[in-house]
Amino acid sequence: MTVVLTISGVLLLAAAVITAYRLLAGPDSLDRLVAVDTIIALTVCGVMVWSVYSRDTTLVPSIVALSVVGFVGSVSVARFRVSDTPEKRKAAAAAAARTPHPPHDTESRDRRQEKR
């Protein structure tokens, strides 16, 4: 069992090194976002391997917390991500301009002003 856990740890370390390279050399922010998410997943796996090796179940809450932080961070960064190149920014602005917005409710606004 120790051999399997050692091999798992070495493979996780190798994957972390490769992912760190992608994080530093990524051509755009989306590659870096995926690299950070992968590093968080590798950290979760590393904590799980250590938990199995040490037979310590008190690490389970930290595994859950890391998973939630990774998910929420990735979703929030992906939601508010700004395009990297000027061409992509122009295309995103044009797409936002084409998106129909709901009409303003001027009638209820006028009623609120009359009540004052």
N, C-alpha and C positions, 0 to 999 in steps of 0.2 A: 504494500500500500504506500509506503514511503517513496518508492521509486516512481509510482504514478503521480503522486503529489509533487515530487521534485520536477518531473518532466512537465507537468502542468504549469508550475511556477516559471520554469525557463521559457516555455512557449508564450506565456502571458507577458513576460518581460520582453521577449523579442517582438511581440506584437505592439507593445507600448513604445519601443524604440522606433519601429517603422511608422507608427502613428504620429509620434512626436516630429519626425521628419516632415510628414504631410502637414502637420500643424504649422511648422515654421516655413515651409516652402510652398504652401498652397497658393495657387494662382489667384483665387478670389475668396471672399468671406464665407461662401457656402462650403467650400472645401475645409476651411478652418472650423466651421461649425460642426461638420461631420466628424472631424478629427477630435474635437473636444468631447463630443458625445461618445465616440469610441473609447477615448481614454477613461471617461467615467464608467463605461460598461466594463472595461478591463480592470478598473479599480474594484468594482463590485465583484467581479470574478476572482480577483486576487484575495479579497477579504473572505470570500466563500471558501477558497482553497485553504487559507490560513485557519478558518473556523473548523474545517474538517480535520486538518492536521493537528490542531491543538485540542480538538473535541470540546470547544467552547461555544455554547449556544447564545451567549450574551451578545454576540456580534450581529445577530439577526436584525435588531432595530437599526443598526448603522447601515446595514445592507439596504434595508427598505428606505431609509432616509436618503442615501446616495442615489438610489433609483428614482425617487420622487424629484430630487433636486436636478438630476440629469434630464428628466422628462420635461419638467416645467421650464428649465433654462433653455432647452432646445426649442420648445414650442414658442416661447416668448421671443427669442432671438429671430427665429424664422418668421414670426408674424411681423416684426417691426424692422426687418432687414432692409437696408438701402442698397440699391444696385451699385456695383463697383465701377462700371465704365459710364462715360457720358451718354453713349448710345443707348445703353440699357435704362439710364435714368430718364431720357427723353421718351422712350417707349413706355415706361411705367407711368409717366405723367400723362401721356396721350391716352393710355388705357383708363386712367383715373378720370380724365375729363370726359370720356365716353360713357362712364358708368352713370346711369340715371340715379338722381338723388330723389328722395321722397319730397313731395311738395310741402311747402311751409304752411302751417295751419294759421293763416292770418286772421281768419274769422274769430277763433277762440282768443287770439292775442288781442284783437280789438275789444272783445267783451271784457277781458281782464282789465284793459285800460279804462273802459267806461265805468267799471265798478269802483275805481279809485276816485 
